[in-house]
Amino acid sequence: MSFLRDGMCPHLNRNNVEALKNLGIKTVVEFVAANLEETSKNSGISYKVGQKSALSPMPCGGPS
């Protein structure tokens, strides 16, 4: 089980990791299974910025 951590992805910084942990999202599996719209609304992390966003569907170098 991989825990989310600062620097894991380009835009997954300390503040974003803390915001996700406050919502109970601590692992990669929990992050992938999360409803991104709800997570974004409750954490304040935008996911509509594009692929450079922490909540982008493929934030860690997926297909472009």
N, C-alpha and C positions, 0 to 999 in steps of 0.2 A: 504494500500500500504506500503510495507516494503522497507525501504531505505537500501542500502548496507552500512555496517559499519565495522570498524576495529574489528576483533575478532569474527565476525559472523560465520566464518568457520576457521579451523586451518590455512590456508594459505591466508586468505583474510586479509592482514595487511594494515596498513595506506598507504603505498606506492602503493599497488595494488588498493585500493579503490580510491585514487587520480588519478591514471592512467585511471581507468575506468570512473571516473567522467569527466576527460578531453575529453573523447570520447562521452560524453553525456549519459553514462550508470550510472544511479543513483539508480535504484530500482532493486529488485530481478526479477521482470517480464521483465524488459529491458535486464538484464543479461542473463536470460534463453532464450530469443528470439534472442539474438545477434548471429551473425555468429562467432563462436569461432576462426576459422582460421584467419579471418580478424581482429577480436578484438585482438588476440595474436600478429599479425604482427604490428598493429598500436599502441599497448600499450607497447610492449616489454615484456609482461607477457607470459611465456611459458605454453602451455597446454599439451605438449607431454611428460612431465616428469612422468606422471602416475596419479593415483588417489590422490596424495598428492599435486597436482598443483591447483592453484586458479582457473584456467580455465578448469579444468577437468569437463566432463559432469555431474558428481555427486560429487562436492567437499564437500558437507556438510553431509557426512555420509550416502549416498545412498547404495544400495545393493552392496555387495562385492563378 
